[in-house]
Amino acid sequence: MRLTRYTDYALRTLIYVGLREPKQSSIAEIARAYGISESHLTKVVHQLGRLGLIQTIRGRGGGLRLAKPPAEIVVGAVVRETEDDLALVECFSAGSCAITAPCRLRRALGEALAAFLAVLDRYTLADLLGGAEGDEIARLLGLSPPAVPAEAPAPE
């Protein structure tokens, strides 16, 4: 399974914006931090806004913020919404294959895709932003450590 660059940029944008919370981010900042095209990132941010994941504030002092708490942004859902085509092989889509009906490969690949997405469904943006890894990502991007609150310890 290989995700498109579009989905990669969507996930990285959410990470960047999440690490900057409560401050706003800009497309230019995100593009510069990751060394990616602003024009391509603009399309990604537009879709993230339409999906209700990013809030775009226009005008002077505008920018980008998360539209939901990080714990409510499920990685698997983002992947499903940003990937144009999760068809691993031709028989998953409108294409035809001479052996589609009896083929066990289609079933095996379908199970593999379902398992892949099920694993991603167990993670939220909050999981990606937390802990020492989140602090290290923030440092690598030139940001201060995230303002995401650590999970409270379970009562004993």
Rosetta blueprint (number, residue, H / E / L):
1 M L
2 R L
3 L L
4 T L
5 R H
6 Y H
7 T H
8 D H
9 Y H
10 A H
11 L H
12 R H
13 T H
14 L H
15 I H
16 Y H
17 V H
18 G H
19 L H
20 R H
21 E L
22 P L
23 K L
24 Q L
25 S E
26 S L
27 I H
28 A H
29 E H
30 I H
31 A H
32 R H
33 A H
34 Y H
35 G L
36 I L
37 S L
38 E H
39 S H
40 H H
41 L H
42 T H
43 K H
44 V H
45 V H
46 H H
47 Q H
48 L H
49 G H
50 R H
51 L L
52 G L
53 L L
54 I E
55 Q E
56 T E
57 I E
58 R L
59 G L
60 R L
61 G L
62 G L
63 G E
64 L E
65 R E
66 L E
67 A L
68 K L
69 P L
70 P H
71 A H
72 E H
73 I L
74 V E
75 V H
76 G H
77 A H
78 V H
79 V H
80 R H
81 E H
82 T H
83 E L
84 D L
85 D L
86 L L
87 A L
88 L L
89 V L
90 E H
91 C H
92 F H
93 S L
94 A L
95 G L
96 S L
97 C L
98 A L
99 I L
100 T L
101 A L
102 P L
103 C L
104 R H
105 L H
106 R H
107 R H
108 A H
109 L H
110 G H
111 E H
112 A H
113 L H
114 A H
115 A H
116 F H
117 L H
118 A H
119 V H
120 L H
121 D H
122 R L
123 Y L
124 T E
125 L H
126 A H
127 D H
128 L H
129 L H
130 G L
131 G H
132 A H
133 E H
134 G H
135 D H
136 E H
137 I H
138 A H
139 R H
140 L H
141 L L
142 G L
143 L L
144 S L
145 P L
146 P L
147 A L
148 V L
149 P L
150 A L
151 E L
152 A L
153 P L
154 A L
155 P L
156 E L
